[in-house]
Amino acid sequence: MTAAASPLVEALVRRIRADGPLTVADYMAEALGHPEHGYYATRDPFGAAGDFVTAPEVSQMFGELVGLWALFNWMATGGPVPFNFAELGPGRGTLLADALRAARIRPAFLDAMRLHLVETSPTLRDRQQELLLPLTAGLEPPEWHDALSDLPDGPLFLIANEFFDALPVHQYERTPAGWRERAVGFDATTGRLHWQHVPAGATLGLLDPGQRALPVGSIVEVAPAALIHAAEIGQRIVQHGGATLIVDYGASVPTGVPTFQAVRRHLRHDPLDTPGEADLTAHIDFGAIARAAGETGARVWGPIPQRVLLERLGIRERAVQLGENATAEQKADIEAALVRLLDATQMGNLFKAMAITAGDAPPPGFAADEHDMPSRPKRDIEP
């Protein structure tokens, strides 16, 4: 190990020496979530000065439409009082801030709302409090939780934007000798972390028949934590009512091509280089998430491209409204945001949306012939 090794690398090496190579899931969990040295414990990774930009940071329109999506689902389910409005991994709180501003068109929604944020990062909790506490003055104060399981019972309207992609994955490679799990080891000669194979673990049983039939050389990823979250969401929605919106990047059917990746300063990065200083993610398996939620009796809708969802919810009309009193520079920013969110070569097709509900009526944006959110009062939203 080099003399300049970070405290997190030193901790990883100690664990490898004591217990053997780390699965990708264990490595990912440590690099992102170590309580002292993990990626999310030590920084605000969002925005131009960070490592990546999420849709809520691109434009206020994204969070506004998500807020209206939750509002209309609340109305469609009878307007339960009280209800839980929650976000998993809420970043800086930008999405929720825009969502709450849009939801002001129905004060009863805000009065009945109990706002919950599932966030483990102390740094991001501080940012969320700075942004959201002034916006919720006079309402029930927001509550923060470490896990989905900590949310109270009751009707739940839940948002998970770029949350599932950060949940740990296991990687399995089909070799000529059969399936082997990919793991992270340590080479004392070079002083560096490296890839190696270990015998397949119990999570190999999560591969579906299509994955098991993939040819030699294929690498597949399974995310037990994602399946656990999906099942718990489904159970809560079935038992208490509500709706969930998941927006993330991934595919309905895994291809056998690995997607585990690192991003640092908006560029691809070696996942084994400088752990704790780069974001680690993997494309999510929408098909597996849908099955896990559906097995609880919940109804699953999608996935559909993010472009389709946002256009059906009225993002182009909202852009026109915002542009009416905008400067030329502001209009250019609005148009650039539309391209970023909708274009097939950017976020429009890579990101997909899935909804989980308890009823048979499709939620806004998910009906095959739907073009707009029903009775959506766009004009009442503050610019």
C-alpha positions as CSV (number, residue, x, y, z in Angstrom):
1,M,0.0,0.0,0.0
2,T,1.4,3.4,-1.0
3,A,2.3,5.9,1.7
4,A,-0.3,8.3,0.3
5,A,-3.2,5.9,0.8
6,S,-6.4,7.5,2.1
7,P,-8.0,6.5,5.4
8,L,-10.7,4.8,3.4
9,V,-8.3,2.8,1.3
10,E,-6.5,1.7,4.5
11,A,-9.8,0.6,6.0
12,L,-10.6,-1.4,2.8
13,V,-7.2,-3.1,2.8
14,R,-7.5,-4.0,6.5
15,R,-10.9,-5.6,5.8
16,I,-9.6,-7.5,2.7
17,R,-6.6,-8.8,4.7
18,A,-8.9,-9.9,7.5
19,D,-11.9,-11.3,5.5
20,G,-10.7,-11.8,1.9
21,P,-11.7,-10.0,-1.3
22,L,-14.8,-7.7,-1.1
23,T,-17.8,-8.3,-3.3
24,V,-18.7,-5.4,-5.5
25,A,-21.7,-4.8,-3.2
26,D,-19.5,-4.6,-0.1
27,Y,-17.0,-2.4,-1.8
28,M,-19.7,-0.1,-3.1
29,A,-21.3,0.2,0.3
30,E,-18.0,1.1,2.0
31,A,-16.9,3.6,-0.7
32,L,-20.2,5.4,-0.7
33,G,-21.5,4.9,2.8
34,H,-18.5,4.6,5.3
35,P,-19.7,6.8,8.2
36,E,-16.4,8.8,8.4
37,H,-14.7,8.5,5.0
38,G,-17.4,7.5,2.5
39,Y,-18.3,9.5,-0.5
40,Y,-21.6,10.8,0.7
41,A,-20.5,11.4,4.3
42,T,-17.8,13.9,3.2
43,R,-19.2,16.1,0.4
44,D,-22.0,17.7,-1.6
45,P,-21.5,16.0,-4.9
46,F,-24.1,17.9,-6.9
47,G,-23.8,20.7,-9.5
48,A,-21.1,22.1,-11.7
49,A,-18.6,22.2,-8.8
50,G,-19.3,18.6,-7.8
51,D,-19.3,15.3,-9.7
52,F,-22.6,15.1,-11.4
53,V,-25.9,17.0,-12.1
54,T,-29.3,15.4,-11.5
55,A,-32.6,16.4,-13.3
56,P,-33.8,18.6,-10.4
57,E,-30.6,20.6,-10.6
58,V,-31.1,21.0,-14.4
59,S,-34.4,22.9,-14.1
60,Q,-37.1,23.8,-11.6
61,M,-39.6,22.3,-14.1
62,F,-38.6,18.7,-13.2
63,G,-39.4,19.1,-9.5
64,E,-42.6,21.1,-10.2
65,L,-44.0,18.4,-12.4
66,V,-43.1,15.7,-9.8
67,G,-44.9,17.8,-7.2
68,L,-48.0,18.0,-9.3
69,W,-47.7,14.3,-10.0
70,A,-47.8,13.6,-6.3
71,L,-50.6,16.1,-5.8
72,F,-52.9,14.6,-8.4
73,N,-52.3,11.1,-7.1
74,W,-53.2,12.3,-3.7
75,M,-56.4,13.8,-5.0
76,A,-57.2,10.7,-7.1
77,T,-56.9,8.5,-3.9
78,G,-59.4,10.7,-2.0
79,G,-57.0,13.2,-0.4
80,P,-56.1,11.2,2.7
81,V,-55.4,13.2,5.8
82,P,-52.8,13.0,7.1
83,F,-50.4,11.4,4.5
84,N,-46.6,10.9,4.2
85,F,-44.8,12.7,1.4
86,A,-41.3,11.3,1.2
87,E,-38.2,11.2,-1.0
88,L,-35.4,8.6,-0.9
89,G,-32.0,10.2,-1.3
90,P,-33.2,13.8,-1.7
91,G,-29.8,15.3,-2.6
92,R,-29.8,19.0,-1.7
93,G,-33.6,19.0,-1.4
94,T,-34.0,20.8,-4.7
95,L,-36.7,18.5,-6.1
96,L,-38.8,18.7,-2.9
97,A,-38.4,22.5,-2.8
98,D,-39.8,22.8,-6.3
99,A,-42.4,20.2,-5.7
100,L,-43.7,22.0,-2.6
101,R,-43.9,25.3,-4.5
102,A,-46.0,23.7,-7.2
103,A,-48.2,22.0,-4.7
104,R,-49.2,25.4,-3.2
105,I,-52.1,25.5,-5.7
106,R,-53.8,23.1,-3.3
107,P,-53.2,24.3,0.3
108,A,-55.1,21.3,1.6
109,F,-52.3,19.1,0.3
110,L,-49.6,20.9,2.3
111,D,-51.8,21.0,5.4
112,A,-52.3,17.3,5.3
113,M,-48.7,16.5,4.4
114,R,-46.1,15.0,6.7
115,L,-42.8,15.5,4.9
116,H,-40.1,12.9,5.3
117,L,-36.5,12.7,3.9
118,V,-34.6,9.4,3.9
119,E,-31.0,10.6,3.9
120,T,-27.8,9.2,5.6
121,S,-25.4,12.0,4.6
122,P,-24.9,14.6,7.4
123,T,-23.5,17.0,4.8
124,L,-26.6,16.7,2.6
125,R,-29.0,16.8,5.6
126,D,-27.6,20.2,6.4
127,R,-28.2,21.4,2.9
128,Q,-31.7,20.0,2.9
129,Q,-32.6,21.7,6.2
130,E,-31.3,25.1,5.0
131,L,-33.5,24.9,1.9
132,L,-36.6,23.2,3.2
133,L,-37.2,24.5,6.7
134,P,-38.1,28.1,5.5
135,L,-40.4,26.6,2.9
136,T,-42.3,24.5,5.5
137,A,-42.7,27.3,8.1
138,G,-46.3,27.0,9.5
139,L,-46.6,23.4,8.4
140,E,-45.7,20.1,10.1
141,P,-41.8,20.2,10.3
142,P,-39.9,17.8,8.1
143,E,-38.5,14.6,9.5
144,W,-35.3,12.9,8.5
145,H,-34.7,9.1,8.5
146,D,-31.8,6.8,7.9
147,A,-33.8,4.2,6.0
148,L,-37.1,3.5,4.2
149,S,-38.1,1.2,7.0
150,D,-38.0,4.1,9.4
151,L,-40.9,5.9,7.7
152,P,-44.1,5.9,9.7
153,D,-47.2,4.0,8.6
154,G,-49.9,5.7,6.6
155,P,-50.7,6.7,3.0
156,L,-47.4,7.2,1.2
157,F,-46.5,9.3,-1.8
158,L,-42.9,8.5,-2.4
159,I,-40.3,9.9,-4.8
160,A,-37.1,8.1,-5.7
161,N,-35.0,10.1,-8.2
162,E,-31.6,8.6,-8.9
163,F,-31.8,6.6,-5.7
164,F,-31.8,3.0,-6.8
165,D,-28.7,3.3,-9.0
166,A,-26.6,4.0,-5.8
167,L,-27.7,0.8,-4.1
168,P,-25.0,-1.9,-4.0
169,V,-24.8,-4.6,-6.7
170,H,-23.2,-8.0,-7.0
171,Q,-21.4,-8.8,-10.3
172,Y,-21.3,-12.3,-11.7
173,E,-19.2,-13.3,-14.7
174,R,-19.8,-16.4,-16.7
175,T,-16.4,-18.0,-17.2
176,P,-15.6,-21.3,-19.1
177,A,-15.7,-22.9,-15.6
178,G,-19.1,-21.5,-14.7
179,W,-20.4,-18.4,-12.9
180,R,-17.9,-16.6,-10.7
181,E,-18.4,-13.5,-8.6
182,R,-16.3,-10.5,-9.3
183,A,-14.6,-9.1,-6.2
184,V,-12.1,-6.4,-5.2
185,G,-8.8,-7.7,-3.8
186,F,-5.5,-6.0,-2.9
187,D,-2.1,-6.6,-4.5
188,A,0.6,-6.0,-1.9
189,T,3.3,-5.8,-4.7
190,T,1.7,-2.9,-6.5
191,G,-0.1,-1.4,-3.5
192,R,-3.3,-1.2,-5.5
193,L,-6.8,-2.6,-5.4
194,H,-7.6,-5.0,-8.3
195,W,-10.3,-7.2,-9.8
196,Q,-10.4,-10.9,-9.2
197,H,-12.9,-13.8,-9.1
198,V,-14.2,-15.6,-6.1
199,P,-16.7,-18.5,-5.8
200,A,-20.3,-17.5,-6.5
201,G,-22.2,-16.4,-3.5
202,A,-25.8,-16.9,-2.5
203,T,-27.0,-13.9,-4.5
204,L,-26.3,-15.9,-7.7
205,G,-29.7,-17.4,-7.0
206,L,-31.2,-14.0,-7.9
207,L,-30.3,-14.4,-11.6
208,D,-33.3,-15.1,-13.7
209,P,-33.3,-17.8,-16.4
210,G,-32.5,-15.3,-19.2
211,Q,-29.4,-14.1,-17.3
212,R,-28.2,-17.7,-16.6
213,A,-28.4,-18.4,-20.4
214,L,-26.1,-15.6,-21.3
215,P,-22.8,-16.7,-23.1
216,V,-19.4,-17.0,-21.6
217,G,-17.9,-13.6,-21.0
218,S,-21.2,-12.0,-19.9
219,I,-21.3,-10.0,-16.7
220,V,-24.5,-9.6,-14.9
221,E,-25.4,-7.5,-11.9
222,V,-28.0,-8.2,-9.2
223,A,-29.0,-5.7,-6.5
224,P,-30.6,-7.4,-3.4
225,A,-31.0,-4.1,-1.7
226,A,-33.0,-2.7,-4.6
227,L,-35.3,-5.7,-4.5
228,I,-35.8,-5.3,-0.7
229,H,-36.7,-1.6,-1.2
230,A,-39.1,-2.4,-4.1
231,A,-40.9,-5.0,-2.0
232,E,-41.2,-2.8,1.0
233,I,-42.5,0.1,-1.1
234,G,-45.1,-2.3,-2.7
235,Q,-46.2,-3.6,0.7
236,R,-46.6,-0.1,2.1
237,I,-48.6,1.1,-0.9
238,V,-50.9,-2.0,-0.8
239,Q,-51.4,-1.7,2.9
240,H,-51.8,2.0,3.3
241,G,-52.4,3.5,-0.1
242,G,-50.5,6.0,-2.1
243,A,-48.2,6.1,-5.1
244,T,-44.5,5.9,-5.8
245,L,-42.5,7.4,-8.7
246,I,-39.1,6.0,-9.5
247,V,-36.9,7.9,-12.0
248,D,-33.5,6.4,-12.8
249,Y,-31.3,5.0,-15.6
250,G,-31.4,1.3,-16.5
251,A,-33.1,-1.3,-18.7
252,S,-36.1,-3.6,-18.5
253,V,-34.0,-6.6,-19.5
254,P,-30.3,-6.9,-18.5
255,T,-27.9,-7.3,-21.4
256,G,-24.9,-9.1,-19.9
257,V,-22.8,-5.9,-20.2
258,P,-21.5,-4.5,-16.9
259,T,-22.7,-1.1,-15.9
260,F,-21.0,-0.5,-12.6
261,Q,-19.2,2.8,-13.0
262,A,-17.5,5.7,-11.2
263,V,-17.9,9.4,-12.0
264,R,-15.7,12.1,-10.7
265,R,-15.8,15.8,-11.7
266,H,-18.4,14.9,-14.4
267,L,-16.0,12.4,-16.1
268,R,-15.7,8.6,-16.1
269,H,-13.3,7.4,-13.5
270,D,-11.7,4.0,-12.6
271,P,-14.0,2.6,-9.9
272,L,-11.0,1.1,-7.9
273,D,-9.0,4.4,-8.0
274,T,-9.5,6.8,-5.1
275,P,-12.5,5.1,-3.5
276,G,-14.6,7.6,-1.5
277,E,-13.7,10.4,-3.9
278,A,-15.9,9.3,-6.8
279,D,-19.6,8.5,-7.2
280,L,-20.3,4.8,-7.8
281,T,-23.5,3.7,-9.5
282,A,-24.9,0.9,-11.6
283,H,-27.8,0.9,-14.0
284,I,-30.9,-0.5,-12.3
285,D,-32.9,-3.5,-13.4
286,F,-36.4,-2.1,-13.9
287,G,-37.7,-5.6,-14.6
288,A,-36.5,-7.0,-11.3
289,I,-37.8,-4.0,-9.4
290,A,-41.2,-4.4,-11.1
291,R,-41.4,-8.1,-10.2
292,A,-40.4,-7.5,-6.5
293,A,-43.0,-4.7,-6.1
294,G,-45.6,-6.6,-8.1
295,E,-45.3,-9.7,-6.0
296,T,-46.7,-7.7,-3.1
297,G,-49.9,-7.1,-5.0
298,A,-49.0,-3.6,-6.0
299,R,-49.7,-2.4,-9.6
300,V,-46.5,-1.4,-11.5
301,W,-46.6,1.0,-14.4
302,G,-43.7,1.5,-16.9
303,P,-40.9,1.9,-17.3
304,I,-41.3,4.7,-19.9
305,P,-38.6,7.1,-21.0
306,Q,-38.2,10.2,-18.9
307,R,-38.9,12.2,-22.1
308,V,-42.3,10.6,-22.4
309,L,-43.3,11.2,-18.8
310,L,-42.2,14.8,-18.7
311,E,-43.9,15.6,-22.0
312,R,-47.1,14.0,-20.9
313,L,-47.0,16.0,-17.7
314,G,-46.7,19.2,-19.6
315,I,-43.1,20.3,-19.4
316,R,-43.2,22.1,-22.8
317,E,-46.2,24.1,-21.7
318,R,-44.5,25.0,-18.5
319,A,-41.4,26.1,-20.4
320,V,-43.5,28.4,-22.5
321,Q,-45.1,29.9,-19.3
322,L,-41.7,30.4,-17.7
323,G,-40.4,32.1,-20.9
324,E,-43.2,34.7,-21.2
325,N,-41.5,37.2,-18.8
326,A,-37.9,35.9,-19.1
327,T,-34.9,37.6,-20.5
328,A,-33.2,36.4,-23.6
329,E,-30.5,34.7,-21.4
330,Q,-33.2,33.0,-19.2
331,K,-35.1,31.8,-22.3
332,A,-31.9,30.2,-23.6
333,D,-31.4,28.5,-20.2
334,I,-35.0,27.2,-20.3
335,E,-34.5,25.8,-23.8
336,A,-31.1,24.2,-22.9
337,A,-32.8,22.6,-19.9
338,L,-35.5,21.1,-22.1
339,V,-32.9,19.6,-24.4
340,R,-30.9,18.2,-21.4
341,L,-34.0,16.6,-19.9
342,L,-35.8,15.4,-23.1
343,D,-33.3,14.8,-25.9
344,A,-32.7,11.2,-26.7
345,T,-28.9,11.7,-26.7
346,Q,-29.0,13.2,-23.2
347,M,-31.3,12.3,-20.4
348,G,-34.5,11.8,-22.4
349,N,-34.2,8.1,-23.1
350,L,-31.4,6.9,-20.8
351,F,-33.5,7.8,-17.8
352,K,-36.8,6.0,-17.3
353,A,-39.8,6.3,-15.0
354,M,-41.8,3.7,-13.2
355,A,-44.8,4.1,-10.9
356,I,-46.1,1.8,-8.2
357,T,-49.8,2.2,-7.1
358,A,-52.5,0.2,-5.4
359,G,-55.2,0.8,-7.9
360,D,-55.9,-0.1,-11.5
361,A,-56.2,3.4,-12.8
362,P,-52.9,4.6,-14.4
363,P,-51.2,7.5,-12.6
364,P,-50.6,10.7,-14.5
365,G,-48.1,10.2,-17.3
366,F,-48.5,6.4,-17.6
367,A,-51.6,6.0,-19.6
368,A,-50.7,4.9,-23.1
369,D,-53.0,7.5,-24.7
370,E,-52.4,10.2,-22.2
371,H,-51.0,13.6,-23.3
372,D,-51.5,15.8,-20.3
373,M,-52.1,15.7,-16.6
374,P,-55.9,15.9,-16.0
375,S,-57.2,19.3,-14.9
376,R,-53.6,20.5,-14.4
377,P,-53.7,24.2,-13.4
378,K,-50.4,25.2,-14.9
379,R,-51.1,28.9,-14.7
380,D,-51.4,28.8,-10.9
381,I,-47.8,27.7,-10.3
382,E,-45.4,30.4,-9.3
383,P,-42.7,31.2,-11.9
